[in-house]
Amino acid sequence: MLYLKCDDCRAVLPQLPPASFDCAIVDPPYGQTSLPWDKPVPGWPQLVRQLIKPTGSMWVFGTLRHFMKYAGEFDGWKMSHDIVWEKQNGAGFFNDRFRTVHEVVAHFYRDDVLWRDVYKCPLFSNDATARTVRRKQTPAHWTGERNPTHYVSEDGGPRLLRSVIYARNEHGRATHPTQKPVDILDLLLRYSCPPGGYVLDPFAGTGSTGLAAQAYGCNAVLVEANPDYAAEARARCFLETPSCKP
């Protein structure tokens, strides 16, 4: 099930059932550009918190500077960890600093629950060497024996996915300037949303979270205030919803 609402999330979120979502994926505006839609939305973290199950969690895109600037907005949340999305190119807003080719994605959960009770499905990479078992020899002087001793060594096998993840950004391929690649969103969903669960995106843009939800097999509620972006989100996700007008 995919549902898209074209409206300000501050008007929509209070109407949704409390504690009904397993996960939220949020890419909020931070007021970093002069684009008309890029205006901070105060209070959205508390609105999302009311909708997240005790076992649920939230991913937020941003930079360390953003999270430090808006730290007070995340009262009621605890941060468990973060990942770094590495891009093939980035923004050069300043000519006296490193060129930005990454974004941070911070993972939050409610501060009234224990981390052990939060749903999570650790992800493993497929680039580890094949699991092998070998018999090895080591000098036996430390055991007092005359001949070398034998022991079994296990190499390879699965390993946890790295916290730095490379994925091409959508520049030149998207109408929304901050559209996120589905590959990144898919990993976030697989880690934090059970199959068939419910995910919320209050700043849905052109609907990439909806595409990732469809591919993964979970339900999504998308909210987007800009009617042009919302219309494109509907077209990308093949949503049959009422006409999107403010």
N, C-alpha and C positions, 0 to 999 in steps of 0.2 A: 504494500500500500504506500503510495506517495501522495502527499497533499501539499499544495502550494497556496500560500496566502500572500497577496500583494498589499502590504500595509506596513506601517511602523511597528517594529517588534514590541515596542512598549505598549501598544494597544492590543496586540494579539496574544502575547504570552500570558497575561493574567486570565485569559479566557480558557486556557488549556488545563486539563486535569492535573492537580498537584502530584508530584512524585510518580510520574507516568513514563519517564524516558530513561533508557539505559545509558545513553551517551549523548553529549552535545559536541558538535564541531563548530567552532566559532572563529571567524576571521573578521573582527570588528574594525570599523574605521577609526583611525587614530588622529585625524586632522593633520596629516603630514604633507598633503598636497593642497592645491587650490581648486581641485575638482569639487563641483557642487555637492556631491553625495558624501564627500570625505569630511564628515563632521563627527566628533566624538559623541557617543550616546551614553550619557551618565546613567548608572543604575542597572545596566543590563545583566551584570553577573549575579545580582541578587534575584532578578526575575528568573534567570535560568536555574539558579539553585533550587527554587521552589518546585521546579518541574523534574528534577533529577531524583531517581530512586536512591535509597540509602546505599545500594550496591553499585550505583552509577558513577559516572565521572565525566569530565569535560576536557577537551583539547582546545587550546587557544593559540592562534598564530600571532606572531609579533616579533619584536626584537627585545634584547635585554633593556635597552633604553626605555621602550614602551612599558615594560613590566615594572620597571623602577618608578617611572613617572606616575603610573596608575595603580600602584601597589595597594592603596587604600580601597580601590574598587573591589578587591578580591577578599574583603572581609567575609567570613563564613566558609571560606575554602582553604584547603591545604594543597600545596604542590608536591606531587610525588617525584616527578623527574621531568626531563625535557629531552627532545631530540633536535637535531640540527638538519634542516633541509638545505642541501647544497645544490646550487643552480649552475647552469653552464655560463650564464652571464648575470650581471646584476646592475644595480643603480649606482650612479656616481653623483649624489646630491651635493657632495662637498669635494673640492679639489685639493684639500689638505689632509684627507683621511684615507684609510684603506677603502678600496672599492668593495661595496657590500654585495657578496654573492651567496648569501645564505639568509634563512629565516629560522627563528626559534619557534618550536611548537611545544608549549608547556602543558603538562597534564595535571589537572586539579581533581580533587575529590572533596566531598562535604566534610567539614571539620567536626561533625557530630558522630562520625563513624570511624572505625579502625581500618587501616589500610588492608589488613588481612581479610576484611569482609567485602572489599571492593572487587567487582568482577574484573578479571584480567586474564588474558590468554597469551602468554609469552610466545614470541615469534622467533623462529629459527631460520638461519640462512642455509642455502643449499651449496655454498661454495667451499665447505669443509672437505678435506680429503676423505676418501672412503674408509670406513671403519676396518681396521686390521688388527689382528692379534699376533704378536711376535714373541718368540722365546729369545731371551738375551742372556749373555754371560757377564758377570762382574767379578773382579778379583775377590778372592775369599779371605784375604788376610785379616779383614775385620771380624770374621766369624771364627778364626782359628783353624779353619780347614785348609788342606793343602791344595785342593783343586778349585777352579772357579765354580761359583754357584750359578744356578739358572733361575730366572724369574720371568714372569709374563708381563708384557707391555701392550697396552691398548692405545692405538693411535687413531686420530680422525674422529668421525662421528659428527652429529649436529652441534651447532653452537648458536648462542643467542644472537639475534640480529643486532648489528652495530647501531649506535645512537646517532651516527652521521650517515644520512641517506641521500644519495644523489638522484635527482630526477630533473629532467628538462622543464623549465618553466613554460608558460603558455604565451609568452610575448610573440607577437606576429601571427598567432593562431587563434586569438580570442578577441572578442569585443570588449570584455571587461578587463581593465588594466591589471587587476590582481587575481585573475582567475587561477585557481589551484589545480595542479595535475591530479587526475583521478588516482594515479599510482600511489601518491602520498596518502590521500584520503582512504584508500583501500586498506593500507597498513594500520591507520588509526582505528578504523572500524573493526578490523579483525582482532586487534588487541583488546578493545574496550567494550565491544557490543556483542552480546551472544547472538547466534544465528536466529533470525526471526524477531529480534528485538526492535526497539524503537530509538531512532536517532533524531535529534533536533538541530537545525541550523537556522539561527535567527537572523543571519546576514547572508542569505543564500546566493546572492549574485546571480550568475547564470546557471546555477544548478549542479555544479560538479559533485556536491555531496549526494544529491539525488541519484546521479549516475553510479557513484560508488556503492550506494545502498542497494540499488537494483542489482548490480553485479554480485554483491555479497549475499543478498537474500534477506535483507532486513527492511523495516518500515521507516519512512522518513517524513518529517514535517518540516517544510521549508518556508521561511518568511523572508520576503524581499520588498523593500519600500519603493524601489525604482521600477516603474511599470515596463520600461523597455527591457531591462535585465530580467524581470520576472517573466515577460513574454518569451524571451529566448530560453530561459530555464524550462518553461513548459514545453517548448518545441524540442529541446534536447532530450528531455525525459519522457516525451510523448504523454504528457499529463492531459487528462480531460477534466478541466476545472472551469469554473465560470470565468467570464472575461475579466482580465486583470486591469482594473481601473482604480485610481486612488479614491 
